[in-house]
Each structure stands twice: as C-alpha cells, then as structure tokens.
Amino acid sequence: MNGTVLSHRNINWKEFACGWGAALINVSVTYPINKLIFRQILHGTKIYPAFLQLRSEGIYYLYRGILPPLCQKTLSLSIMFGVYEEVKRPLIQLGFNPYGAKAIGALVSGTTEVILMPFERVQTILADSKHHTDFRNTLHVFRELGKFGIREYYRGLVPIVLRNGPSNVGFFILREEMQNRFPKYQNEFLRTSLEFLCGAMIGVLLSTVFYPLNVLKIRMQSKIGGSFENPWKVLIDIYNERGGKIKYIYYGVQANYTRAFISWGVMNTAYEHLKTMANEI
C-alpha cells in the first residue's frame, strides 16, 4: 500500500511539474503573437495595422506585460494537468464511465484555474496601449486595482468560466482520442512532429470555437472601476459597434488560430517531452 501511495504522489508531482514547464516554454515563444491578436481583438483592426502599431512602440512595449501570463499560464497549466489527473483517476477507479470521468476532471481543472484570473486581468491592462502611461509595471497595476476592491481583480469572470471548463473538456478528450488512434513512432522526429500536430489541431479548433468569449473578456477587462456590466449586453454592444455583423466579432481570428496552432503545438510537445524525462527520474 505504501508503494502505491508513493507512486501516486510521484505521478501527481510529474503532472503538475510538466504542466508548469510546458507553459513556461509556450509563453516565452508565443507572447509577441498573442499581443498582436490582443490589439486586433480590442480595437477591431486588421492584422497589418495592429502589426504597425506594435512595431512603432518598440521592443520594450512588445514584451511589456509578459510577467502576468508567465505567472498565470505556468500555474494554470500545472493546475490543468495535475487537477485533471487527480479528479479523473479516482472516478475511473470507482467505476465511472471513462468519458464522464474525463469530462468531470477537465471541468474541475478548468474551474479551478479561475483562481488565477487576476493575472489575466493585469495582462489585459498592460497590453492595452491606452494604459501605457497609467501604469509602470505589473505590481503597480495590482496595487491600483486593489483600491477598487477584490471584485475588480475578477472583472470579466463569466466569459472566463464559460471558456475554461468546456475548452478543457475538449482538449483532454480530443488529445487522448488522437493519441489512441495515431500511429506510435519510434523515430524521435516523427514522434515529436505528431505531438506538435496533435496539440496544434486541437488548439486551432478550440480557440476558434471559443474566440467570441475572448473578445468579450478583453472588452470587459479593459475597463477599470465603475459598474460591473452584464456580459450579454457587452457582447451586443460589440456586435453593434462593429457594423452588426457576426464576422466582425471574429476580427483577429486568423492571427488567433495561427497563434493557437503554434502555442498549443509547442505546449503539447513540451509537455510530452517533459513527461518522458520525468518518468525516467
């Protein structure tokens, strides 16, 4: 029994640690693309004007705000993989349907990630050009938001909750289905390429499906202080402001699925490699 418990603890440590490491690699590689997409979403512009805006601001502002996503994503992916396994495994042992256990585990992990929302909130503010002169750095934003009370850190909570849980369900179920059906290669290059492609395809699908929730989240979180708006009303306002056409809600979606292709591909590949290394320890 002691051996079983020890093994269980080792697996937990590996899941949490590998998720953390995969996020560190992912954010470092994809942050500039993410910022380009943010500007498109916030201002409703096409990719080239957004690119020119970032280029005119220089390298300092390009990487301004990277600390919150580094903190948030590393902890978030650690929770995502670790909590998912912690919830799924005992449910399967109790006789739950495997797909039901995976869905519950993914929903719980996605909901748990919401505790890290203040980092996402600060990242939104730092990435918005209209706040460049208002805040010096991450800690400054945290302090200023605190003056409005704890709720201000969680402005835009609804779209994040609606996004996190269901997207986690899609990720874990699709990822395991692909792993079970794709061929197993011994060649390192082929195996790595397949891992990247698996994560990339899932990322493109899920990021596109949940894109309107990110548009809604960014609009809500770009505001500081004042009343808390109804998410549905904000979405209708965005729709009306952008000409009353659904396609304009999707401004930036091309750059978004390009980023998702790279980001989720890098993340999945990094996670699988880190997991292999951890299993050898």
N, C-alpha and C positions, 0 to 999 in steps of 0.2 A: 504494500500500500504506500509506504514512504517513497518507493521508487516511482510509483505512478504520480504522486503529488509533485515530486521533484521534476519529472518530465513535463508535467502540466505547466509548472511555473516557468520552465525553460522555454516552452512554446510561447507562453504569454510574453515573455521578455523579447523574444525574437520578433513577434508580430508588431509589438509597439515600436521597437528599435528600428526595424526595417522600414516601417511606415514613416518614421521621423527622418531617416536618412534619404529615402526616396523623395520626400518633399523638399529637403534641402537642395538636392541636385536639381530638381524640377524648377523651383522658383528662381534659382540662380541663372538658369539657362533661358527661361521664358519671360522674365519680368518686362523687358522692353516691349515685347509684342503685346503683353497684357495691358500695358499703359496706353499703347496706340488704340486698342479696342475700347478702352475706358473712355478716351476722348471722343471716339465716334458715338458711343452709346450716350454720353452725357450731352453732347452738343448736336447730335443728329447729323453729322457731317460724313462725307465720303472719306475713303482711306487716304487719298493723297493730301487733301488739306490738313487732315489730322497729323500726317507724317511731317508736313512742312512746319506745323505748329511746334511739334516736339523738337525738330531739328533746330528751329530758331531759338529754342530755350536752352539748348546745350546739354552736355553730358551730365552735369550736376543735377539738373532737374529731371533728366531721364530716369535716373536711379533714386530720385527723391521719393521717399515713402516705401522703400523696399523692406525696411525693418519690420513693420507690422505684418506683411504677408509671410515673411520668413518665420516670424514667431507663430503666426496663426496657422500657416499651412503645415509646418513641421509638427506642431501639436495636433492639428486637425487630422492629418493622415495617420499619425500614431494612434489616435483615438479610433479613427475609422477602421483600420485593420485590426487593432487589438480588441476593441469592444465587440466588433463583429464576430470574431472567433470566440470570445468569451461567452457571448449570448447564444450563438448558433450551436456550439459543441454540446452543452448540456441539454438543449432542447432535442437534438438528434438522439442523444443517449436516453432521453425519456420517451422516445418513440414517435416524436413529431415527424410529419411529412418533411422530407429534406428541403423542398422548395419553400414550405411555410417557415421552417426554421431559418433559412437563409433570408427570407423577406423580413422576418421579425428582427433578426440580428442586424440587418442593414438599416432598418428604420430606427432601431435603438441607437446605433452608432451615429447615424446622421443627426438625430435629435440631440444627442449628447454633444456633438460638435458645436451646437448653438452657444454653448457657454463661452466660446472663443470669439463670438461676434464683435466685441469691442475692437479687436484688431482689424477686422474687416471694415468697421466703421471709420477708424482712423485712416486706413489706407485710402478709402474713398475721398476723404477730405484732402489728404496730402497730394493726391493725384489730380485734383481739380485746380486748374490754373487760376481761378478767381480767388483761391485761398493762399496763393504763393506768398503774398506779403503779410498775411494774417498770422501765420504760424511758422515758428523756426524749425521745429522737428517733431518727432513722434511724441516725446514726453510733453512738449508744450501743448499739443492737441489733446492729449489725455487730461491734462490739468484743466484746460479751458472747458472741455466737455463736462468735466466733473462739477463745474459751477451750476450746471443746469439739472443736476441730479442723476441718479443711477440709470433712470429710464433713457436718458439721452444716448448712452452707450449702445442701447438696443433699439434705436430708431431703425425702422425697416425690418423688424423681426419677422413679420408674416411671410414675405416672399422668400426669406432665407429658410424658414421652417418648411415651406411648401417645396422648396428646391432640394434641400439636403437629404431628407429621408427617401423620397421616391428616386432621386438620382443614384443614391447608394444602392437601393434595391436593384435598379437596372444594371449598375456597374458589376456588382458581385455575381448576380445570376448570369449575365451575359459573359462575363470573364470566365467563370467556371465551365459554362457550356462550351465556349470556344476551346478552352484547354482540354476538355474531354474529347472534342471532335477533331481538333487539328492534329496532324502527324507529329510524332516525337522524333526530333532530330538529335543526333549525337554531335554533329558539327556545330561548333560554338557560334560561328557567324550566322548560320541558318536559324539556330535556336533563338539567338538574340534578335534577329530580324523579325521572327514570328512573334516574339514577345512584344516588340515595339508595335508591330502592325495590329496585334490584338488590342492593346491599350488605345492606340490611335483611332481605330474604327469605333470603339465604344465611346471614346471622347467626342468624336465628331457627332455621333448620333445624339448623345445625351445633352451636350452643350447646345445643340440646335433646338432640341425639344424644349429645354428649359430657358432658352435665351430671353423671352419676354419677362421672366421673373428677375433676371439680372438687370434688365433695363429698368424695371420697377424699383428694384432695390437701390440702384445707383441714384435714381432721381430722388427717392425718399431720403437717402443718407447724405446727399449733397447739401441738405438743409441743416442749419444749426439753430437750435432753440425754437420757440414758438409751439403751436399746437401740433399734435400728432395726427397726421392725415389718414383718411380711410384709403387703404391700398387700391380698392376698386375705383374710387374717384380719381386717384392719381393716375392710374392706367388709362382711364377715359380722357383725362386732360392731355396726357402724352399723345394719345391717338388723335385728338382734335388738333393739337398743336402741329402735328406732322402731316396735316392735309387730309385726315380722315381715311387713311388707307393703312391696312394691316402691314403692307410691305415696308412702310416707313418705321414701324416698330422694330423691324429687323435690320435697321442701319447698323453696320458693323458686323453683321453675322458672318460675312465672308472671312474677315480677319479673325473672327472668333473661332470658326471651325478650323482655320489654319493653325491658330494658337493651340486649340484643343488637340488637333492631330499631333503636334509636336509635344505638347505638355503631357498629355495622357500617355503617349508613346514612351516618352522619357521616364515618366513616373513608373509605369508598369515594368519597363525594362530594368530600371534601377532597383525596384522592389524585388523582382525575381532574382537578380544577381546578389543583392544583399542577403536575401533569404537563403540562397545557396551557400554563401560564405558563412552565415550564422549557423547553418546546420552542420557545418564542418568543424565548428568550435567545440 
